[in-house]
Amino acid sequence: MKPYLISLAVGVLVGVIYGLLRVKSPAPPTVALIGLFGMLAGEQLIMIVRNMLR
């Protein structure tokens, strides 16, 4: 869990810096990010179900 929190914190920090410098973020559109989130959530769901079945 700690790597996720560090990654989130660094992402927020970079976002704040981009906002202060008024630089457009090179991040993909929101739709792509939601799709990526869905993929990661699905991966985690499979792992949880496998562990529950054991």
CHARMM-style PDB file with segment names, atoms N, HN, CA, C and O in Angstrom:
ATOM      1  N   MET     1       0.830  -1.200   0.000  1.00  0.00      PROA
ATOM      2  CA  MET     1       0.000   0.000   0.000  1.00  0.00      PROA
ATOM      3  C   MET     1       0.867   1.253   0.000  1.00  0.00      PROA
ATOM      4  O   MET     1       0.491   2.273  -0.578  1.00  0.00      PROA
ATOM      5  N   LYS     2       2.025   1.177   0.646  1.00  0.00      PROA
ATOM      6  HN  LYS     2       2.331   0.348   1.115  1.00  0.00      PROA
ATOM      7  CA  LYS     2       2.890   2.339   0.744  1.00  0.00      PROA
ATOM      8  C   LYS     2       3.343   2.855  -0.631  1.00  0.00      PROA
ATOM      9  O   LYS     2       3.349   4.068  -0.843  1.00  0.00      PROA
ATOM     10  N   PRO     3       3.727   1.966  -1.582  1.00  0.00      PROA
ATOM     11  CA  PRO     3       4.126   2.474  -2.903  1.00  0.00      PROA
ATOM     12  C   PRO     3       2.996   3.234  -3.602  1.00  0.00      PROA
ATOM     13  O   PRO     3       3.246   4.204  -4.317  1.00  0.00      PROA
ATOM     14  N   TYR     4       1.746   2.788  -3.390  1.00  0.00      PROA
ATOM     15  HN  TYR     4       1.544   2.000  -2.809  1.00  0.00      PROA
ATOM     16  CA  TYR     4       0.620   3.477  -4.007  1.00  0.00      PROA
ATOM     17  C   TYR     4       0.461   4.890  -3.444  1.00  0.00      PROA
ATOM     18  O   TYR     4       0.209   5.839  -4.186  1.00  0.00      PROA
ATOM     19  N   LEU     5       0.611   5.016  -2.135  1.00  0.00      PROA
ATOM     20  HN  LEU     5       0.817   4.245  -1.532  1.00  0.00      PROA
ATOM     21  CA  LEU     5       0.478   6.332  -1.510  1.00  0.00      PROA
ATOM     22  C   LEU     5       1.600   7.266  -1.945  1.00  0.00      PROA
ATOM     23  O   LEU     5       1.371   8.451  -2.186  1.00  0.00      PROA
ATOM     24  N   ILE     6       2.810   6.728  -2.043  1.00  0.00      PROA
ATOM     25  HN  ILE     6       2.996   5.766  -1.846  1.00  0.00      PROA
ATOM     26  CA  ILE     6       3.949   7.544  -2.498  1.00  0.00      PROA
ATOM     27  C   ILE     6       3.717   7.992  -3.935  1.00  0.00      PROA
ATOM     28  O   ILE     6       3.949   9.153  -4.274  1.00  0.00      PROA
ATOM     29  N   SER     7       3.258   7.072  -4.778  1.00  0.00      PROA
ATOM     30  HN  SER     7       3.069   6.130  -4.503  1.00  0.00      PROA
ATOM     31  CA  SER     7       2.983   7.400  -6.175  1.00  0.00      PROA
ATOM     32  C   SER     7       1.906   8.479  -6.287  1.00  0.00      PROA
ATOM     33  O   SER     7       2.035   9.415  -7.076  1.00  0.00      PROA
ATOM     34  N   LEU     8       0.853   8.342  -5.500  1.00  0.00      PROA
ATOM     35  HN  LEU     8       0.748   7.581  -4.859  1.00  0.00      PROA
ATOM     36  CA  LEU     8      -0.211   9.339  -5.500  1.00  0.00      PROA
ATOM     37  C   LEU     8       0.309  10.696  -5.035  1.00  0.00      PROA
ATOM     38  O   LEU     8      -0.006  11.721  -5.640  1.00  0.00      PROA
ATOM     39  N   ALA     9       1.097  10.709  -3.971  1.00  0.00      PROA
ATOM     40  HN  ALA     9       1.353   9.876  -3.479  1.00  0.00      PROA
ATOM     41  CA  ALA     9       1.636  11.966  -3.432  1.00  0.00      PROA
ATOM     42  C   ALA     9       2.536  12.657  -4.455  1.00  0.00      PROA
ATOM     43  O   ALA     9       2.455  13.871  -4.640  1.00  0.00      PROA
ATOM     44  N   VAL    10       3.386  11.887  -5.113  1.00  0.00      PROA
ATOM     45  HN  VAL    10       3.452  10.900  -4.962  1.00  0.00      PROA
ATOM     46  CA  VAL    10       4.288  12.475  -6.120  1.00  0.00      PROA
ATOM     47  C   VAL    10       3.466  13.000  -7.295  1.00  0.00      PROA
ATOM     48  O   VAL    10       3.761  14.070  -7.826  1.00  0.00      PROA
ATOM     49  N   GLY    11       2.441  12.258  -7.704  1.00  0.00      PROA
ATOM     50  HN  GLY    11       2.201  11.388  -7.273  1.00  0.00      PROA
ATOM     51  CA  GLY    11       1.577  12.716  -8.792  1.00  0.00      PROA
ATOM     52  C   GLY    11       0.874  14.017  -8.458  1.00  0.00      PROA
ATOM     53  O   GLY    11       0.778  14.910  -9.300  1.00  0.00      PROA
ATOM     54  N   VAL    12       0.385  14.125  -7.237  1.00  0.00      PROA
ATOM     55  HN  VAL    12       0.464  13.400  -6.554  1.00  0.00      PROA
ATOM     56  CA  VAL    12      -0.277  15.366  -6.809  1.00  0.00      PROA
ATOM     57  C   VAL    12       0.731  16.511  -6.782  1.00  0.00      PROA
ATOM     58  O   VAL    12       0.420  17.620  -7.216  1.00  0.00      PROA
ATOM     59  N   LEU    13       1.927  16.253  -6.281  1.00  0.00      PROA
ATOM     60  HN  LEU    13       2.180  15.352  -5.929  1.00  0.00      PROA
ATOM     61  CA  LEU    13       2.975  17.284  -6.234  1.00  0.00      PROA
ATOM     62  C   LEU    13       3.308  17.784  -7.633  1.00  0.00      PROA
ATOM     63  O   LEU    13       3.404  18.990  -7.859  1.00  0.00      PROA
ATOM     64  N   VAL    14       3.485  16.861  -8.570  1.00  0.00      PROA
ATOM     65  HN  VAL    14       3.407  15.881  -8.387  1.00  0.00      PROA
ATOM     66  CA  VAL    14       3.784  17.258  -9.955  1.00  0.00      PROA
ATOM     67  C   VAL    14       2.613  18.040 -10.542  1.00  0.00      PROA
ATOM     68  O   VAL    14       2.820  19.018 -11.260  1.00  0.00      PROA
ATOM     69  N   GLY    15       1.392  17.620 -10.244  1.00  0.00      PROA
ATOM     70  HN  GLY    15       1.223  16.826  -9.660  1.00  0.00      PROA
ATOM     71  CA  GLY    15       0.223  18.352 -10.718  1.00  0.00      PROA
ATOM     72  C   GLY    15       0.180  19.777 -10.192  1.00  0.00      PROA
ATOM     73  O   GLY    15      -0.162  20.709 -10.920  1.00  0.00      PROA
ATOM     74  N   VAL    16       0.530  19.940  -8.918  1.00  0.00      PROA
ATOM     75  HN  VAL    16       0.807  19.183  -8.326  1.00  0.00      PROA
ATOM     76  CA  VAL    16       0.565  21.286  -8.322  1.00  0.00      PROA
ATOM     77  C   VAL    16       1.636  22.135  -9.005  1.00  0.00      PROA
ATOM     78  O   VAL    16       1.403  23.302  -9.318  1.00  0.00      PROA
ATOM     79  N   ILE    17       2.806  21.546  -9.234  1.00  0.00      PROA
ATOM     80  HN  ILE    17       2.995  20.598  -8.980  1.00  0.00      PROA
ATOM     81  CA  ILE    17       3.891  22.285  -9.899  1.00  0.00      PROA
ATOM     82  C   ILE    17       3.454  22.688 -11.311  1.00  0.00      PROA
ATOM     83  O   ILE    17       3.661  23.831 -11.718  1.00  0.00      PROA
ATOM     84  N   TYR    18       2.851  21.758 -12.057  1.00  0.00      PROA
ATOM     85  HN  TYR    18       2.682  20.830 -11.726  1.00  0.00      PROA
ATOM     86  CA  TYR    18       2.359  22.079 -13.402  1.00  0.00      PROA
ATOM     87  C   TYR    18       1.343  23.214 -13.332  1.00  0.00      PROA
ATOM     88  O   TYR    18       1.365  24.122 -14.163  1.00  0.00      PROA
ATOM     89  N   GLY    19       0.451  23.163 -12.340  1.00  0.00      PROA
ATOM     90  HN  GLY    19       0.433  22.425 -11.665  1.00  0.00      PROA
ATOM     91  CA  GLY    19      -0.556  24.205 -12.199  1.00  0.00      PROA
ATOM     92  C   GLY    19       0.058  25.561 -11.905  1.00  0.00      PROA
ATOM     93  O   GLY    19      -0.360  26.575 -12.462  1.00  0.00      PROA
ATOM     94  N   LEU    20       1.057  25.575 -11.022  1.00  0.00      PROA
ATOM     95  HN  LEU    20       1.397  24.751 -10.569  1.00  0.00      PROA
ATOM     96  CA  LEU    20       1.723  26.844 -10.692  1.00  0.00      PROA
ATOM     97  C   LEU    20       2.471  27.423 -11.883  1.00  0.00      PROA
ATOM     98  O   LEU    20       2.514  28.640 -12.063  1.00  0.00      PROA
ATOM     99  N   LEU    21       3.058  26.554 -12.692  1.00  0.00      PROA
ATOM    100  HN  LEU    21       3.023  25.566 -12.545  1.00  0.00      PROA
ATOM    101  CA  LEU    21       3.809  27.003 -13.869  1.00  0.00      PROA
ATOM    102  C   LEU    21       2.909  27.200 -15.087  1.00  0.00      PROA
ATOM    103  O   LEU    21       3.359  27.646 -16.142  1.00  0.00      PROA
ATOM    104  N   ARG    22       1.624  26.858 -14.922  1.00  0.00      PROA
ATOM    105  HN  ARG    22       1.258  26.495 -14.065  1.00  0.00      PROA
ATOM    106  CA  ARG    22       0.641  26.949 -16.006  1.00  0.00      PROA
ATOM    107  C   ARG    22       1.085  26.174 -17.240  1.00  0.00      PROA
ATOM    108  O   ARG    22       0.976  26.647 -18.372  1.00  0.00      PROA
ATOM    109  N   VAL    23       1.586  24.975 -16.988  1.00  0.00      PROA
ATOM    110  HN  VAL    23       1.674  24.591 -16.069  1.00  0.00      PROA
ATOM    111  CA  VAL    23       2.012  24.065 -18.052  1.00  0.00      PROA
ATOM    112  C   VAL    23       0.924  23.025 -18.233  1.00  0.00      PROA
ATOM    113  O   VAL    23       0.402  22.490 -17.255  1.00  0.00      PROA
ATOM    114  N   LYS    24       0.583  22.737 -19.476  1.00  0.00      PROA
ATOM    115  HN  LYS    24       1.007  23.172 -20.270  1.00  0.00      PROA
ATOM    116  CA  LYS    24      -0.437  21.710 -19.735  1.00  0.00      PROA
ATOM    117  C   LYS    24       0.163  20.337 -19.464  1.00  0.00      PROA
ATOM    118  O   LYS    24       1.269  20.032 -19.910  1.00  0.00      PROA
ATOM    119  N   SER    25      -0.567  19.524 -18.737  1.00  0.00      PROA
ATOM    120  HN  SER    25      -1.465  19.772 -18.374  1.00  0.00      PROA
ATOM    121  CA  SER    25      -0.114  18.187 -18.375  1.00  0.00      PROA
ATOM    122  C   SER    25      -0.039  17.283 -19.601  1.00  0.00      PROA
ATOM    123  O   SER    25      -0.938  17.310 -20.442  1.00  0.00      PROA
ATOM    124  N   PRO    26       1.025  16.481 -19.715  1.00  0.00      PROA
ATOM    125  CA  PRO    26       1.122  15.555 -20.841  1.00  0.00      PROA
ATOM    126  C   PRO    26       0.332  14.271 -20.604  1.00  0.00      PROA
ATOM    127  O   PRO    26       0.423  13.330 -21.392  1.00  0.00      PROA
ATOM    128  N   ALA    27      -0.437  14.232 -19.528  1.00  0.00      PROA
ATOM    129  HN  ALA    27      -0.511  14.997 -18.888  1.00  0.00      PROA
ATOM    130  CA  ALA    27      -1.196  13.021 -19.182  1.00  0.00      PROA
ATOM    131  C   ALA    27      -2.267  12.757 -20.235  1.00  0.00      PROA
ATOM    132  O   ALA    27      -2.755  13.688 -20.875  1.00  0.00      PROA
ATOM    133  N   PRO    28      -2.634  11.481 -20.416  1.00  0.00      PROA
ATOM    134  CA  PRO    28      -3.682  11.153 -21.385  1.00  0.00      PROA
ATOM    135  C   PRO    28      -5.038  11.674 -20.925  1.00  0.00      PROA
ATOM    136  O   PRO    28      -5.199  12.059 -19.767  1.00  0.00      PROA
ATOM    137  N   PRO    29      -6.006  11.686 -21.824  1.00  0.00      PROA
ATOM    138  CA  PRO    29      -7.349  12.164 -21.452  1.00  0.00      PROA
ATOM    139  C   PRO    29      -7.940  11.345 -20.307  1.00  0.00      PROA
ATOM    140  O   PRO    29      -7.513  10.223 -20.036  1.00  0.00      PROA
ATOM    141  N   THR    30      -8.910  11.923 -19.660  1.00  0.00      PROA
ATOM    142  HN  THR    30      -9.257  12.834 -19.881  1.00  0.00      PROA
ATOM    143  CA  THR    30      -9.555  11.289 -18.503  1.00  0.00      PROA
ATOM    144  C   THR    30     -10.122   9.916 -18.846  1.00  0.00      PROA
ATOM    145  O   THR    30     -10.070   9.002 -18.022  1.00  0.00      PROA
ATOM    146  N   VAL    31     -10.662   9.762 -20.050  1.00  0.00      PROA
ATOM    147  HN  VAL    31     -10.704  10.504 -20.719  1.00  0.00      PROA
ATOM    148  CA  VAL    31     -11.256   8.480 -20.444  1.00  0.00      PROA
ATOM    149  C   VAL    31     -10.190   7.386 -20.413  1.00  0.00      PROA
ATOM    150  O   VAL    31     -10.459   6.275 -19.956  1.00  0.00      PROA
ATOM    151  N   ALA    32      -8.989   7.687 -20.892  1.00  0.00      PROA
ATOM    152  HN  ALA    32      -8.771   8.589 -21.264  1.00  0.00      PROA
ATOM    153  CA  ALA    32      -7.909   6.702 -20.888  1.00  0.00      PROA
ATOM    154  C   ALA    32      -7.510   6.357 -19.459  1.00  0.00      PROA
ATOM    155  O   ALA    32      -7.232   5.197 -19.157  1.00  0.00      PROA
ATOM    156  N   LEU    33      -7.480   7.341 -18.587  1.00  0.00      PROA
ATOM    157  HN  LEU    33      -7.706   8.284 -18.832  1.00  0.00      PROA
ATOM    158  CA  LEU    33      -7.118   7.088 -17.191  1.00  0.00      PROA
ATOM    159  C   LEU    33      -8.166   6.223 -16.502  1.00  0.00      PROA
ATOM    160  O   LEU    33      -7.824   5.362 -15.691  1.00  0.00      PROA
ATOM    161  N   ILE    34      -9.428   6.442 -16.814  1.00  0.00      PROA
ATOM    162  HN  ILE    34      -9.706   7.141 -17.473  1.00  0.00      PROA
ATOM    163  CA  ILE    34     -10.486   5.622 -16.229  1.00  0.00      PROA
ATOM    164  C   ILE    34     -10.369   4.181 -16.720  1.00  0.00      PROA
ATOM    165  O   ILE    34     -10.566   3.240 -15.952  1.00  0.00      PROA
ATOM    166  N   GLY    35     -10.049   4.015 -17.994  1.00  0.00      PROA
ATOM    167  HN  GLY    35      -9.889   4.779 -18.619  1.00  0.00      PROA
ATOM    168  CA  GLY    35      -9.845   2.670 -18.533  1.00  0.00      PROA
ATOM    169  C   GLY    35      -8.685   1.971 -17.861  1.00  0.00      PROA
ATOM    170  O   GLY    35      -8.771   0.786 -17.539  1.00  0.00      PROA
ATOM    171  N   LEU    36      -7.599   2.697 -17.646  1.00  0.00      PROA
ATOM    172  HN  LEU    36      -7.530   3.660 -17.907  1.00  0.00      PROA
ATOM    173  CA  LEU    36      -6.434   2.129 -16.962  1.00  0.00      PROA
ATOM    174  C   LEU    36      -6.798   1.740 -15.538  1.00  0.00      PROA
ATOM    175  O   LEU    36      -6.394   0.680 -15.062  1.00  0.00      PROA
ATOM    176  N   PHE    37      -7.554   2.585 -14.859  1.00  0.00      PROA
ATOM    177  HN  PHE    37      -7.882   3.446 -15.246  1.00  0.00      PROA
ATOM    178  CA  PHE    37      -7.997   2.270 -13.505  1.00  0.00      PROA
ATOM    179  C   PHE    37      -8.829   0.985 -13.496  1.00  0.00      PROA
ATOM    180  O   PHE    37      -8.676   0.140 -12.614  1.00  0.00      PROA
ATOM    181  N   GLY    38      -9.712   0.854 -14.490  1.00  0.00      PROA
ATOM    182  HN  GLY    38      -9.836   1.541 -15.206  1.00  0.00      PROA
ATOM    183  CA  GLY    38     -10.536  -0.346 -14.590  1.00  0.00      PROA
ATOM    184  C   GLY    38      -9.690  -1.599 -14.778  1.00  0.00      PROA
ATOM    185  O   GLY    38      -9.977  -2.643 -14.192  1.00  0.00      PROA
ATOM    186  N   MET    39      -8.652  -1.494 -15.592  1.00  0.00      PROA
ATOM    187  HN  MET    39      -8.419  -0.646 -16.069  1.00  0.00      PROA
ATOM    188  CA  MET    39      -7.758  -2.634 -15.812  1.00  0.00      PROA
ATOM    189  C   MET    39      -7.060  -3.025 -14.517  1.00  0.00      PROA
ATOM    190  O   MET    39      -6.985  -4.207 -14.181  1.00  0.00      PROA
ATOM    191  N   LEU    40      -6.555  -2.046 -13.797  1.00  0.00      PROA
ATOM    192  HN  LEU    40      -6.616  -1.086 -14.070  1.00  0.00      PROA
ATOM    193  CA  LEU    40      -5.861  -2.327 -12.540  1.00  0.00      PROA
ATOM    194  C   LEU    40      -6.814  -2.900 -11.495  1.00  0.00      PROA
ATOM    195  O   LEU    40      -6.456  -3.813 -10.751  1.00  0.00      PROA
ATOM    196  N   ALA    41      -8.028  -2.359 -11.445  1.00  0.00      PROA
ATOM    197  HN  ALA    41      -8.319  -1.617 -12.050  1.00  0.00      PROA
ATOM    198  CA  ALA    41      -9.023  -2.866 -10.488  1.00  0.00      PROA
ATOM    199  C   ALA    41      -9.390  -4.311 -10.820  1.00  0.00      PROA
ATOM    200  O   ALA    41      -9.547  -5.135  -9.919  1.00  0.00      PROA
ATOM    201  N   GLY    42      -9.525  -4.618 -12.103  1.00  0.00      PROA
ATOM    202  HN  GLY    42      -9.397  -3.949 -12.835  1.00  0.00      PROA
ATOM    203  CA  GLY    42      -9.830  -5.976 -12.514  1.00  0.00      PROA
ATOM    204  C   GLY    42      -8.735  -6.951 -12.133  1.00  0.00      PROA
ATOM    205  O   GLY    42      -9.010  -8.065 -11.688  1.00  0.00      PROA
ATOM    206  N   GLU    43      -7.482  -6.525 -12.312  1.00  0.00      PROA
ATOM    207  HN  GLU    43      -7.259  -5.620 -12.674  1.00  0.00      PROA
ATOM    208  CA  GLU    43      -6.338  -7.355 -11.907  1.00  0.00      PROA
ATOM    209  C   GLU    43      -6.396  -7.673 -10.422  1.00  0.00      PROA
ATOM    210  O   GLU    43      -6.223  -8.821 -10.012  1.00  0.00      PROA
ATOM    211  N   GLN    44      -6.641  -6.649  -9.627  1.00  0.00      PROA
ATOM    212  HN  GLN    44      -6.782  -5.717  -9.960  1.00  0.00      PROA
ATOM    213  CA  GLN    44      -6.698  -6.833  -8.182  1.00  0.00      PROA
ATOM    214  C   GLN    44      -7.875  -7.709  -7.787  1.00  0.00      PROA
ATOM    215  O   GLN    44      -7.768  -8.517  -6.865  1.00  0.00      PROA
ATOM    216  N   LEU    45      -8.996  -7.554  -8.479  1.00  0.00      PROA
ATOM    217  HN  LEU    45      -9.083  -6.898  -9.228  1.00  0.00      PROA
ATOM    218  CA  LEU    45     -10.180  -8.346  -8.181  1.00  0.00      PROA
ATOM    219  C   LEU    45      -9.911  -9.833  -8.403  1.00  0.00      PROA
ATOM    220  O   LEU    45     -10.316 -10.666  -7.593  1.00  0.00      PROA
ATOM    221  N   ILE    46      -9.231 -10.165  -9.496  1.00  0.00      PROA
ATOM    222  HN  ILE    46      -8.902  -9.488 -10.154  1.00  0.00      PROA
ATOM    223  CA  ILE    46      -8.900 -11.564  -9.773  1.00  0.00      PROA
ATOM    224  C   ILE    46      -8.020 -12.127  -8.659  1.00  0.00      PROA
ATOM    225  O   ILE    46      -8.238 -13.250  -8.204  1.00  0.00      PROA
ATOM    226  N   MET    47      -7.043 -11.367  -8.225  1.00  0.00      PROA
ATOM    227  HN  MET    47      -6.865 -10.455  -8.594  1.00  0.00      PROA
ATOM    228  CA  MET    47      -6.155 -11.822  -7.153  1.00  0.00      PROA
ATOM    229  C   MET    47      -6.939 -12.046  -5.863  1.00  0.00      PROA
ATOM    230  O   MET    47      -6.691 -13.024  -5.158  1.00  0.00      PROA
ATOM    231  N   ILE    48      -7.874 -11.163  -5.543  1.00  0.00      PROA
ATOM    232  HN  ILE    48      -8.076 -10.369  -6.116  1.00  0.00      PROA
ATOM    233  CA  ILE    48      -8.678 -11.292  -4.324  1.00  0.00      PROA
ATOM    234  C   ILE    48      -9.557 -12.539  -4.397  1.00  0.00      PROA
ATOM    235  O   ILE    48      -9.652 -13.296  -3.431  1.00  0.00      PROA
ATOM    236  N   VAL    49     -10.196 -12.748  -5.545  1.00  0.00      PROA
ATOM    237  HN  VAL    49     -10.118 -12.134  -6.330  1.00  0.00      PROA
ATOM    238  CA  VAL    49     -11.062 -13.919  -5.695  1.00  0.00      PROA
ATOM    239  C   VAL    49     -10.257 -15.207  -5.594  1.00  0.00      PROA
ATOM    240  O   VAL    49     -10.699 -16.160  -4.952  1.00  0.00      PROA
ATOM    241  N   ARG    50      -9.089 -15.252  -6.215  1.00  0.00      PROA
ATOM    242  HN  ARG    50      -8.730 -14.478  -6.737  1.00  0.00      PROA
ATOM    243  CA  ARG    50      -8.248 -16.448  -6.137  1.00  0.00      PROA
ATOM    244  C   ARG    50      -7.847 -16.744  -4.690  1.00  0.00      PROA
ATOM    245  O   ARG    50      -7.856 -17.897  -4.257  1.00  0.00      PROA
ATOM    246  N   ASN    51      -7.497 -15.700  -3.955  1.00  0.00      PROA
ATOM    247  HN  ASN    51      -7.489 -14.764  -4.306  1.00  0.00      PROA
ATOM    248  CA  ASN    51      -7.112 -15.897  -2.555  1.00  0.00      PROA
ATOM    249  C   ASN    51      -8.294 -16.360  -1.706  1.00  0.00      PROA
ATOM    250  O   ASN    51      -8.115 -17.143  -0.773  1.00  0.00      PROA
ATOM    251  N   MET    52      -9.488 -15.887  -2.017  1.00  0.00      PROA
ATOM    252  HN  MET    52      -9.633 -15.251  -2.775  1.00  0.00      PROA
ATOM    253  CA  MET    52     -10.678 -16.290  -1.256  1.00  0.00      PROA
ATOM    254  C   MET    52     -11.033 -17.751  -1.526  1.00  0.00      PROA
ATOM    255  O   MET    52     -11.545 -18.444  -0.646  1.00  0.00      PROA
ATOM    256  N   LEU    53     -10.760 -18.214  -2.744  1.00  0.00      PROA
ATOM    257  HN  LEU    53     -10.344 -17.651  -3.459  1.00  0.00      PROA
ATOM    258  CA  LEU    53     -11.104 -19.581  -3.112  1.00  0.00      PROA
ATOM    259  C   LEU    53     -10.119 -20.604  -2.554  1.00  0.00      PROA
ATOM    260  O   LEU    53     -10.424 -21.796  -2.522  1.00  0.00      PROA
ATOM    261  N   ARG    54      -8.968 -20.166  -2.124  1.00  0.00      PROA
ATOM    262  HN  ARG    54      -8.720 -19.197  -2.150  1.00  0.00      PROA
ATOM    263  CA  ARG    54      -7.970 -21.083  -1.573  1.00  0.00      PROA
ATOM    264  C   ARG    54      -8.303 -21.470  -0.167  1.00  0.00      PROA
ATOM    265  OT1 ARG    54      -7.568 -22.239   0.452  1.00  0.00      PROA
TER     266      ARG     54
END
